[in-house]
Amino acid sequence: GGGEPEERPLSHEEIIESIKRAYNPRLEEHLMSWERDALTWLKKVLWSHEWLNPKRHRVLPLDFVIPVTRLWTDPTFVAQYNAKIPNPMDLTTLECKLTSDPPGFRSLKDFLDAASSIFENAMKANRESYEANDTVGILYHTAGEHLAKFVRYSSCEFFHPLGYGNEGGWDFSDAGAKATRDEMD
C-alpha cells in the first residue's frame, strides 16, 4: 500500500509556536504602561494559578492555554463549539495580542474582558453537560467559574495598589477589592 503518509497532529508546543508566529511582538520597552502592568499580572499572577500551571495540574491547563478547537479537532466538536462560542480566547493568544504590533487591545478593560472571557467561554461551552451532571461538563464549568472569579479577584488585588481606579466596569477601588475578596470566599 502506497499513498501519502498520514499527517501527524501538531504537538501542544508546536501549536503555541504557530500562534506566536501569527503575531508581530513588540519589545517590552515599547509597551504602554498599562500593557506592561497587564503583562506582569498575566505572567506572575494568572499563569501562576495552580490550575493553569501544567507542572502542578495535569488535566486543565491546555484547554485554557491553546485554542480549544486546536486541542480538540473532531469536526463535529469544532462546529458545535464555534456555534456556542463566537469569540474564543486562550492564554497564549491573549498574551500575543497584548504584546503585538499593532496592539491587540485598546485598554486594560479590553484586555481584562478578554482574559475573563477565556473562563466564561468554558462555562458557556459546558453549561448543558454541567446541567446534565456530566463529569467532564462539571469539571470545566466549575473550573471556568472559579477562574473567572480569580481573574476579577487577582486583577483587583494587583491593579488597585498601582493606582488604577475604575476601568470601564473593572472596579479597582477599596470597595471593588473588598467585593472581589468576598466573591472568592
DOKEKE-532307 format. One record per residue (C-alpha): y, z, x; residue in one letter; residue number from 1. Coordinates in nm, 3 decimals. Layout:
BEGIN
[rolo [Y, Z, X], 'A', NUM]
...
// end
This chain:
BEGIN
[rolo [0.000, 0.000, 0.000], 'G', 1]
[rolo [0.329, -0.117, 0.142], 'G', 2]
[rolo [0.666, -0.075, -0.012], 'G', 3]
[rolo [0.976, 0.117, 0.069], 'E', 4]
[rolo [0.938, 0.472, 0.190], 'P', 5]
[rolo [1.043, 0.727, -0.068], 'E', 6]
[rolo [1.396, 0.859, -0.008], 'E', 7]
[rolo [1.393, 1.222, 0.094], 'R', 8]
[rolo [1.624, 1.454, -0.102], 'P', 9]
[rolo [1.918, 1.593, 0.095], 'L', 10]
[rolo [1.891, 1.948, 0.224], 'S', 11]
[rolo [2.143, 2.204, 0.100], 'H', 12]
[rolo [2.321, 2.186, 0.435], 'E', 13]
[rolo [2.343, 1.806, 0.408], 'E', 14]
[rolo [2.486, 1.834, 0.056], 'I', 15]
[rolo [2.751, 2.079, 0.180], 'I', 16]
[rolo [2.840, 1.846, 0.467], 'E', 17]
[rolo [2.864, 1.545, 0.232], 'S', 18]
[rolo [3.108, 1.740, 0.010], 'I', 19]
[rolo [3.319, 1.837, 0.311], 'K', 20]
[rolo [3.329, 1.475, 0.432], 'R', 21]
[rolo [3.480, 1.371, 0.097], 'A', 22]
[rolo [3.796, 1.574, 0.170], 'Y', 23]
[rolo [4.062, 1.543, 0.437], 'N', 24]
[rolo [4.117, 1.903, 0.555], 'P', 25]
[rolo [4.449, 2.040, 0.673], 'R', 26]
[rolo [4.473, 2.280, 0.965], 'L', 27]
[rolo [4.525, 2.639, 0.853], 'E', 28]
[rolo [4.875, 2.643, 1.003], 'E', 29]
[rolo [4.968, 2.357, 0.766], 'H', 30]
[rolo [4.866, 2.551, 0.456], 'L', 31]
[rolo [5.130, 2.710, 0.236], 'M', 32]
[rolo [5.140, 3.090, 0.249], 'S', 33]
[rolo [4.964, 3.133, -0.088], 'W', 34]
[rolo [4.695, 2.886, 0.026], 'E', 35]
[rolo [4.631, 3.088, 0.344], 'R', 36]
[rolo [4.609, 3.405, 0.134], 'D', 37]
[rolo [4.372, 3.233, -0.111], 'A', 38]
[rolo [4.154, 3.107, 0.175], 'L', 39]
[rolo [4.137, 3.458, 0.322], 'T', 40]
[rolo [4.039, 3.601, -0.018], 'W', 41]
[rolo [3.775, 3.330, -0.064], 'L', 42]
[rolo [3.619, 3.381, 0.280], 'K', 43]
[rolo [3.650, 3.758, 0.320], 'K', 44]
[rolo [3.611, 3.879, -0.038], 'V', 45]
[rolo [3.439, 3.631, -0.267], 'L', 46]
[rolo [3.191, 3.490, -0.014], 'W', 47]
[rolo [3.102, 3.846, 0.086], 'S', 48]
[rolo [2.978, 3.943, -0.262], 'H', 49]
[rolo [2.609, 4.019, -0.220], 'E', 50]
[rolo [2.509, 3.780, -0.500], 'W', 51]
[rolo [2.687, 3.489, -0.328], 'L', 52]
[rolo [2.566, 3.559, 0.023], 'N', 53]
[rolo [2.238, 3.372, 0.094], 'P', 54]
[rolo [2.149, 3.625, 0.364], 'K', 55]
[rolo [2.144, 3.902, 0.105], 'R', 56]
[rolo [2.033, 3.728, -0.215], 'H', 57]
[rolo [1.759, 3.466, -0.238], 'R', 58]
[rolo [1.797, 3.344, -0.598], 'V', 59]
[rolo [2.157, 3.279, -0.699], 'L', 60]
[rolo [2.375, 3.156, -0.413], 'P', 61]
[rolo [2.302, 2.785, -0.404], 'L', 62]
[rolo [2.376, 2.741, -0.775], 'D', 63]
[rolo [2.732, 2.854, -0.703], 'F', 64]
[rolo [2.772, 2.712, -0.351], 'V', 65]
[rolo [2.699, 2.344, -0.424], 'I', 66]
[rolo [2.738, 2.138, -0.742], 'P', 67]
[rolo [2.468, 2.229, -0.993], 'V', 68]
[rolo [2.390, 1.861, -1.051], 'T', 69]
[rolo [2.329, 1.808, -0.679], 'R', 70]
[rolo [2.088, 2.102, -0.672], 'L', 71]
[rolo [1.905, 2.023, -0.996], 'W', 72]
[rolo [1.881, 1.643, -1.008], 'T', 73]
[rolo [1.650, 1.578, -1.304], 'D', 74]
[rolo [1.837, 1.308, -1.507], 'P', 75]
[rolo [1.782, 1.487, -1.841], 'T', 76]
[rolo [1.914, 1.815, -1.699], 'F', 77]
[rolo [2.213, 1.639, -1.538], 'V', 78]
[rolo [2.306, 1.469, -1.867], 'A', 79]
[rolo [2.277, 1.794, -2.064], 'Q', 80]
[rolo [2.474, 1.988, -1.803], 'Y', 81]
[rolo [2.752, 1.727, -1.788], 'N', 82]
[rolo [2.776, 1.730, -2.169], 'A', 83]
[rolo [2.826, 2.109, -2.167], 'K', 84]
[rolo [3.041, 2.137, -1.854], 'I', 85]
[rolo [3.313, 1.870, -1.837], 'P', 86]
[rolo [3.487, 2.029, -1.535], 'N', 87]
[rolo [3.221, 2.156, -1.293], 'P', 88]
[rolo [3.320, 2.357, -0.985], 'M', 89]
[rolo [3.136, 2.522, -0.698], 'D', 90]
[rolo [3.239, 2.731, -0.399], 'L', 91]
[rolo [3.214, 2.451, -0.142], 'T', 92]
[rolo [3.429, 2.215, -0.350], 'T', 93]
[rolo [3.673, 2.498, -0.424], 'L', 94]
[rolo [3.728, 2.565, -0.053], 'E', 95]
[rolo [3.756, 2.193, 0.028], 'C', 96]
[rolo [4.012, 2.135, -0.247], 'K', 97]
[rolo [4.215, 2.436, -0.131], 'L', 98]
[rolo [4.250, 2.307, 0.224], 'T', 99]
[rolo [4.258, 1.932, 0.151], 'S', 100]
[rolo [4.535, 1.685, 0.222], 'D', 101]
[rolo [4.670, 1.617, -0.031], 'P', 102]
[rolo [4.639, 1.971, -0.170], 'P', 103]
[rolo [4.385, 2.012, -0.448], 'G', 104]
[rolo [4.569, 2.297, -0.623], 'F', 105]
[rolo [4.936, 2.327, -0.717], 'R', 106]
[rolo [4.943, 2.706, -0.731], 'S', 107]
[rolo [4.750, 3.028, -0.682], 'L', 108]
[rolo [4.692, 3.031, -1.059], 'K', 109]
[rolo [4.528, 2.685, -1.047], 'D', 110]
[rolo [4.308, 2.796, -0.756], 'F', 111]
[rolo [4.200, 3.122, -0.926], 'L', 112]
[rolo [4.138, 2.940, -1.256], 'D', 113]
[rolo [3.904, 2.704, -1.065], 'A', 114]
[rolo [3.732, 2.996, -0.888], 'A', 115]
[rolo [3.676, 3.171, -1.219], 'S', 116]
[rolo [3.551, 2.850, -1.382], 'S', 117]
[rolo [3.251, 2.845, -1.144], 'I', 118]
[rolo [3.115, 3.154, -1.315], 'F', 119]
[rolo [3.247, 3.081, -1.664], 'E', 120]
[rolo [3.061, 2.748, -1.641], 'N', 121]
[rolo [2.739, 2.937, -1.559], 'A', 122]
[rolo [2.786, 3.146, -1.873], 'M', 123]
[rolo [2.861, 2.840, -2.087], 'K', 124]
[rolo [2.576, 2.630, -1.947], 'A', 125]
[rolo [2.324, 2.911, -2.004], 'N', 126]
[rolo [2.454, 3.056, -2.333], 'R', 127]
[rolo [2.182, 2.907, -2.553], 'E', 128]
[rolo [1.895, 3.017, -2.330], 'S', 129]
[rolo [2.062, 3.360, -2.287], 'Y', 130]
[rolo [2.079, 3.400, -2.666], 'E', 131]
[rolo [1.712, 3.290, -2.688], 'A', 132]
[rolo [1.619, 3.569, -2.439], 'N', 133]
[rolo [1.503, 3.317, -2.178], 'D', 134]
[rolo [1.472, 3.495, -1.843], 'T', 135]
[rolo [1.648, 3.225, -1.642], 'V', 136]
[rolo [1.927, 3.197, -1.900], 'G', 137]
[rolo [1.974, 3.573, -1.896], 'I', 138]
[rolo [1.987, 3.573, -1.513], 'L', 139]
[rolo [2.253, 3.300, -1.483], 'Y', 140]
[rolo [2.461, 3.407, -1.784], 'H', 141]
[rolo [2.468, 3.770, -1.668], 'T', 142]
[rolo [2.545, 3.668, -1.309], 'A', 143]
[rolo [2.825, 3.441, -1.431], 'G', 144]
[rolo [2.972, 3.718, -1.644], 'E', 145]
[rolo [2.963, 3.972, -1.361], 'H', 146]
[rolo [3.102, 3.728, -1.103], 'L', 147]
[rolo [3.386, 3.613, -1.334], 'A', 148]
[rolo [3.484, 3.981, -1.369], 'K', 149]
[rolo [3.453, 4.018, -0.992], 'F', 150]
[rolo [3.695, 3.725, -0.942], 'V', 151]
[rolo [3.952, 3.897, -1.166], 'R', 152]
[rolo [3.900, 4.238, -1.006], 'Y', 153]
[rolo [3.884, 4.133, -0.641], 'S', 154]
[rolo [4.174, 3.890, -0.668], 'S', 155]
[rolo [4.391, 4.162, -0.820], 'C', 156]
[rolo [4.288, 4.414, -0.555], 'E', 157]
[rolo [4.355, 4.158, -0.282], 'F', 158]
[rolo [4.678, 3.992, -0.402], 'F', 159]
[rolo [4.855, 4.297, -0.552], 'H', 160]
[rolo [4.919, 4.468, -0.213], 'P', 161]
[rolo [5.051, 4.135, -0.078], 'L', 162]
[rolo [5.332, 4.145, -0.333], 'G', 163]
[rolo [5.205, 3.888, -0.581], 'Y', 164]
[rolo [5.310, 3.964, -0.939], 'G', 165]
[rolo [5.210, 3.766, -1.245], 'N', 166]
[rolo [5.073, 3.423, -1.158], 'E', 167]
[rolo [5.051, 3.249, -1.493], 'G', 168]
[rolo [4.809, 3.490, -1.658], 'G', 169]
[rolo [4.673, 3.645, -1.339], 'W', 170]
[rolo [4.841, 3.988, -1.351], 'D', 171]
[rolo [4.857, 4.145, -1.006], 'F', 172]
[rolo [5.081, 4.434, -1.116], 'S', 173]
[rolo [4.973, 4.800, -1.114], 'D', 174]
[rolo [4.874, 4.764, -1.481], 'A', 175]
[rolo [4.675, 4.449, -1.405], 'G', 176]
[rolo [4.497, 4.622, -1.117], 'A', 177]
[rolo [4.403, 4.913, -1.345], 'K', 178]
[rolo [4.279, 4.678, -1.619], 'A', 179]
[rolo [4.052, 4.487, -1.379], 'T', 180]
[rolo [3.914, 4.812, -1.233], 'R', 181]
[rolo [3.838, 4.934, -1.586], 'D', 182]
[rolo [3.666, 4.600, -1.667], 'E', 183]
[rolo [3.438, 4.635, -1.361], 'M', 184]
[rolo [3.331, 4.989, -1.459], 'D', 185]
// end
